Amino acid sequence: MAQPTPVELMNQLIARAGIDNSLRQRLKQDPLRTLQSEGISVPDGMDVRVLEHSAAVYYLPLPENSSMLSDSALDTLAAAGNGQGNEVPADMSVEALKTAWSRLF
């Protein structure tokens, strides 16, 4: 069976946080460490923030304009694996990589 993609891992984590209060609290208190402990690598220097919707507030996350990412930045994202099979495939196109990362953040 194929390893889950970074997008799939993030979606699974978000779904679990919806029913697991302990995971939800860990994500809110220390999102970077929690993501790493769950096998999701985050590029060095990237800040991770958790926003929680309420009945009165809905957050609309907008991805970075991926057309503004340099080839070097895309290479860095592609290399940001964690040694657990979650690396971006070497043959993944730049457009597919941009799409995957825009869905994550």
Order of alpha helices (4+ residues) and beta strands (2+ residues): alpha-alpha-alpha-alpha-alpha
